[in-house]
Amino acid sequence: MINYEPFWNTLKNSTESTYTLINRHHVSSATIDKLRKNKPLTTTTINDLCRILNCRIDDIACYIPSEDDQKL
């Protein structure tokens, strides 16, 4: 399962907030909701967040093995 907890830590340590992401950087509120609920994001969105927050992918997301993962 992809987990976005690193995003929230990165955001907390930055000068940005969910308000500035939405209003200054035009990140949709639906994207913020997906981050809150660990729902899938596109790589384009992850790229945008990395650019805005000046961080690496692992500062946005991490993989945590889960029994709910799709069978391969």
N, C-alpha and C positions, 0 to 999 in steps of 0.2 A: 504494500500500500504506500502510495506517495503521501508524505506528511509535510504540511507547510508550517510547522512550528518554527523552523529556522527563520522564515519570513517575518514572523511576529517579533522575534528577538532582534532581527536586523532593523526592522522598522522602529522599534522602541529605541534603539541606539543611534538612530539617524535624526536628521532635522525634519524629516517628513512625518506625516500622519495620514490616516485614512482620508481625512478631509482634504489635505493637499494632493494626495494621489488622485482623488476624484475631481477636484475643482481646478487644480493647476496643471496636472499631467493627463487629465482626461481618461483615467482608468475607470472603467464602469463600476457601478455599485454591485452589479452582478458578479464581476470578477472578485471583488472584496468578499462577497458572500461565498463564492467558490473556495477562496482561501480559508475562510472560517470553517467551512464544512469539509475540507480536504477533498474537494471534487476536482476532476481533471481540468487542467489548463493547457492551452496550446503552447508550443515552444516559442511562438512569437510573443505571447503575453509574458512568459518567463524571461525572455530576452529584454522586453521593455522594462520589466521590474528591475532586472540587473542593471540596466542603463540608468534608470532613475535613481536607484539606491547606490550605484557605483559599487556593486558587489559581484560575487561569483554565484554560480548556480547553487552550490551547496549552502549558500547563505539564504536561499529561498526555499529549498525543498530537500527532503531526504527520503530514502526508501526504508521502510520498516516491514519485514516479512509478516504476513498475516494469513490466518486460516481462511479468510474471506477472499484471498487473491484468486483470480481466475486460474483454472487448471490449464496447464500447457499440454 
